[in-house]
Every structure is written in structure tokens, then in C-alpha cells.
Amino acid sequence: MSESIDQIFVRMKQWLLSPFANAPDWLVQVASSLINIFALLAVFLTLFALMSVLERKILGRIQNRYGPNRVGPFGLFQPVADGIKMLIKEDIVPMRADKIVHFLAPVLIAATAILALGIIPYGRGMTPFTIDGGILFFFAVGSTTELAVFMAGWGSNNKFSMLGAMRAIAQMISYELPLIITVLPVVMIVGSLTPDAIVAAQDGYVFGFVPRWFVFTPWGAAAFLLFFVSGLVESNRTPFDVPEGESEIVAGHMTEYSGFKYATFFMAEYIGMFAITGLAITLFLGGWHAPVRALEFVPSYIWFFAKLGGLLFVYIWLRGTLPRTRVDQIMNFAWKFMLPMAFTCMVAAAVWHYAGRGLRGWLWSFVVIAVAYTALSIILDTRKKFARRTYRFAE
């Protein structure tokens, strides 16, 4: 019974492909790809609508207010109202803007975010597109986001949009480096760039009850935290939402966008957040594997989306808790702390591997991480830079 529920979507796809049993291979592959694409769009567009209303309700709870509660039962139809509003709003394009580039920017940023979802294993046998270099494909596609942001700033023919775009690109490139480097220890240990192989390497339990997830190793825990923070920046989430802070005068590279184009940027940010969170689950949190042996009867895709929901809740929690940081603080943090710690994770992973992957390797790996963290904390101590402030009043 458990096996049949776990594989229900795989068998449903096989049933949909059954009319193509005698068709050419290329036609079967095209039909299979279309089914995967429609399934991804249906799941994650629904999740985007649900996330938009739940985030507002959770933030309302954090801030001691109600949140949306007028449209539909408990305000759950608020995304429908927002979608209709965005569809019927006038699409205003600046007179001297580059019309083609202005139009293509939101299309490109949404397309790249959706493509990145295609290589993530959502359950046992539920990877939409199995690619040998899946991790490489994820970052190759994701890096085109900077191009789309530049197109939005340049095509708008607006100085504020252009400055906002350049600030966003500088921030995203700075944090892409630690984002990619923290993936390298996992690739080194597993010896594969395939997400399915990375999930399979985290199967089983240590001492019979501790999952073999990489997050339970010193280098894996440090790399996961660095990856998570870099993902916050790449998704333009609080406290790193400097490029298009909603409380600022302008909206960064989206200043000259309105209506459905603006909604497309908004949707792309959320889908990109789903993709990078899904990759974090795949790399460090065991993918679709259960955390306890006694709960392995629960379908694998439920475990994946439960982990996804937990990390998304942390995103919302941070947004409702932390203030926005200054752009100079963000850049200093990336180059002076995140990047050295990312390289340290590579060294710690190598030490863990060559020390036998046991308790001895765990301890030596922890020592490497602790020494690097302590050294950076001493070197980057900023308390001595702030002298006591004296107030001078006009006579």
C-alpha cells in the first residue's frame, strides 16, 4: 500500500504515456517532457499562490495583526483577486524605453526560474529531467538572472532602474561565488553532479538512528548555513532585499514595470526561492529521504515538500524579524566572511573524507571549521572601528 501511494504520480505518468506505446522514441520523449512541464507549472504556480497569502498571514501574526481575511474563506482567495487586479491594470511602458528589451526581461527571468526546477528530485523516481550534470545545469540557467535584471534596468531608460539593476547584479554576483563553492564539497564527496546520486548518497542511518544527511557533518552544517544565506540574497529576501526594498522610493530595476509584467517579476522571485530551497534540500537535507527509519512508510514526495515548507517558513520568519541591511554591509559580508568560509568548507570536507568519514574525521573537520571561524571573527571584529559618539548642538 505504501509503495503504491509513493509511486502514484510515476504510474499516473506511465498511464498517460500508454497511448504512445508504439510511437517513435522522439515522440514519447516529447510527450514525457510536456507532462513534466505541465506538472511542474501546476504544482509550483499553486504553491506560489498559496505562499503569497500564507506569507502575509504569517507576517500579520508576527506583527500582531490579521493579514488578508476578506476574500474567500479565511482570505485564501486573495491570490485570485491579486491576479485579476494585475491582469486588468494598464501596462505602462516609458515612451523612450527599448520596448523589446523591456518586454523580454520579465519573460527571461521567469523562464530561467522555472527551468531550474526541472532537475530537482521531488520523490523516489520523481526527477522531471535527469541530467548527468544537473547541478551544473542549475547554476548555468540561474546565472542568466543577472542578464534579465540588466535588461530590465537598461530597457526602462530610467536612471533609477539602471542604478538599481547594477546594485542588484553586484549583490547577486558577489553571493553566487559562495553559493557555488559551498556546493563543491558535496560534489567532491559524492563524486557526481547528478542530483539523484547526491540524494542516494545520503540514504541510511549512522548508529541506526542519525540520518546520513550531509548537514549532520561539521562541513555540511557550515556549508548549508552559507548556502542558505546566499540563497536569501539571490532571492532578494529580507534582510538582503536592498535592490527592490518595498519601503524605498523606487523598486530597483522594476521601477518602470506595472501590471502583469511586475507580477511576473514577483512570481519569478518566489519560484527562484522554491528552486534554490529545493536544491538545498537535495544537497544537505537528504532530499526526499525520511528523517527517522520508523517513518519511511510516508511517501517520499511528502517528506520533500515538508522540508520545503519548513525552510520557506524560515524565510518568512526572517522577513518578519530582521531589519534591512545596508548595501556596504552586504558586500563586505560576502567577500570578507562568506567566501573564505566557503573555501574552508572544501578543506574541511577533504579532511573529513581522508580521515575516514567516522568520528575522527568529524572531529578534525569541526576543528578546521572552528579555527577558520574564530580567525575571521577576530580579523573582522568591527567593534574597535566605532568610537564613542559625541553630540554637538548649535548654539
HELIX and SHEET records of a PDB file:
HELIX    1   1 SER A    2  ASP A    6  1                                   5    
HELIX    2   2 ILE A    8  LEU A   17  1                                  10    
HELIX    3   3 SER A   18  PHE A   20  5                                   3    
HELIX    4   4 ASP A   25  ILE A   62  1                                  38    
HELIX    5   5 PRO A   73  GLY A   75  5                                   3    
HELIX    6   6 GLN A   78  ILE A   88  1                                  11    
HELIX    7   7 LYS A   99  ALA A  116  1                                  18    
HELIX    8   8 LEU A  117  ILE A  119  5                                   3    
HELIX    9   9 GLY A  134  GLY A  142  1                                   9    
HELIX   10  10 THR A  145  GLY A  155  1                                  11    
HELIX   11  11 LYS A  159  ILE A  181  1                                  23    
HELIX   12  12 LEU A  184  VAL A  190  1                                   7    
HELIX   13  13 PRO A  195  ALA A  201  1                                   7    
HELIX   14  14 PHE A  214  PHE A  216  5                                   3    
HELIX   15  15 PRO A  218  GLU A  234  1                                  17    
HELIX   16  16 GLY A  252  MET A  254  5                                   3    
HELIX   17  17 GLY A  259  PHE A  284  1                                  26    
HELIX   18  18 ARG A  293  LEU A  295  5                                   3    
HELIX   19  19 SER A  300  THR A  321  1                                  22    
HELIX   20  20 VAL A  327  PHE A  333  1                                   7    
HELIX   21  21 ALA A  334  MET A  338  3                                   5    
HELIX   22  22 LEU A  339  TYR A  354  1                                  16    
HELIX   23  23 LEU A  359  ILE A  379  1                                  21    
HELIX   24  24 ARG A  383  LYS A  385  5                                   3    
SHEET    1   A 2 TYR A 205  VAL A 206  0                                        
SHEET    2   A 2 VAL A 210  PRO A 211 -1                                        
END                                                                             
